[in-house]
Amino acid sequence: MPSVRKQQPYSKKGTTHWRASIDDLGGPTYLRIVELLLQDVREGRLKTGDPLPSQRELARQLGINFTTVTRAYDEAKRLGLIQSRHGQGTFVAGEKEIAQTGVEPRAPGKAQEAIDLTSTWPPNLEIAATLATEVRLLAQERTFDFLARRGGTVPALDLAAGEAWLQPRFDAPLAGRVAMAAGTRNALIALLSSLVGTGGSLLVEAMIWPTIRTVAALLGIKLVPVQLDEQGLVPQALEKAADASQATALYCVPTVQNPTGAVMGLERRREILAVAKRRGLTIIEDDAYGGLQTAPPPLLGALAPDITYSLFGLAKLISPSLRISYVVAPDPQKAGRLTDVLRATMQTAPPLEAALATRLINQGTLVELIAQVRTEAQVRQTLAQRLLAGQAAAIPEEGLFLWLPLPGQWDASEFADRLRQEGVLVAPGKMFAVDPAQAPNAIRIATGAVNTAEELALSLQRIQSLLKQNASLLGSID
């Protein structure tokens, strides 16, 4: 191994024994790497100040996923085992520093931090590093006086970039019809406060994104659930609910419905729009996951632009750190009114994130990043299909989650609690039901946010194992 004085990274030869011994250790791969680092420090193969390979280089040497190495380095930093120096690399901090922290590595094979499959964020991949690089390049592209912008206005070039990105999914021109918000949640607050208002009623899918309940409670809006089937909203149920409630607006997720994964076919979309037109409904279409589909179905906003607001957030497509949502309104006047509400309530797109989104669009990077997420999503959904052997009701090929109905012996909440004891977190159906008493006996499993496909596989294996057990034999109350 090269000496410290030469300041060469721990060589390929130096990590050869890692490849030979990493499979002999138990637990997740990232913890095995931490254990090997600690062993090398304690046995003198690595000394304080020794440089380590870059994360990308170590991933290449070991033949593993880049994000696994990233997580290993993060854990090693938490323990004080290694440290990073800006512009120089990563170096061994030494066993002395570990002792000073009073923290020991979490032993592979023992109880670990729970694997969280509750949030439908996209896979991390290397996107955070890409975004950081793009922010630095942004300084060369724009003067930063836009950061001192007053009044909450969005520069025309940022709106134009959004229009250009979304135009291929619409037939009618988008010029003047796009508004930008600080994420989909803020876009919904602005839309619902103006379209429905306090004391009003909003038609929604019977199973919804829980944030909708929060926003409705905040605004004093009553939610009216509409029955779902394998294609999403049932037209006859929508007609009946609209007639009974006298609601004037509908919020829905037509493509990869959250949490069921349902996708409306073209004929179903036309039927829903026909009901909406007969009942005078304004539609708020949330296309949170449609952008991940290789061939997404036609948008409701493309089929009926005169009655539809279409929302397109970036957080679920590439990164939760990019809180930008584009809203395509029926016409420029309505877009202008929405922009006024966003500006007055300080919910408009933040300048730096808006500029970053524009750069990603203009450079073609946004399309590339979405393609990366799509590819990883396909890998993970294929893994889920194999490990769950067709038990899930819906596993969208390019989705970030799946919907798993449970056998009658299991209650969804009890199943989720038992699974938590096994170190895996999932979301039971009651979390999504407008009426908890009518919640399906099912769980939603998020496949995207977990760090690696390896961890996802481990989690799915635990789920499969628990499904095979008899719930009645696991009770502990006498």
Secondary structure, DSSP 8 states (H G I E B T S, - for coil): ---GGGT----TTTTHHHHHHGGGS-S-HHHHHHHHHHHHHHTTSS-TT-B---HHHHHHHHT--HHHHHHHHHHHHHTTSEEEETTTEEEE--HHHHHHHT-----TTS----EE--------TTHHHHHHHHHHHHHHHS-GGGGG--TT---HHHHHHHHHHHGGG-SS--TT-EEEESSHHHHHHHHHHHHT-TT-EEEEESB--HHHHHHHHHHT-EEEEE-EETTEE-HHHHHHHHHHH---EEEE--SS-TTT-----HHHHHHHHHHHHHTT-EEEEE-TTGGG-SS----HHHH-TTTEEEEEESTTTT-TT---EEEE-SSHHHHHHHHHHHHHTT-B--HHHHHHHHHHHHTTHHHHHHHHHHHHHHHHHHHHHHHHTT-SSB--TT-SEEEEE--TT--HHHHHHHHHHTTEE-EEGGGTBSSGGG--SEEEEE-SSSS-HHHHHHHHHHHHHHHTS-GGGS----
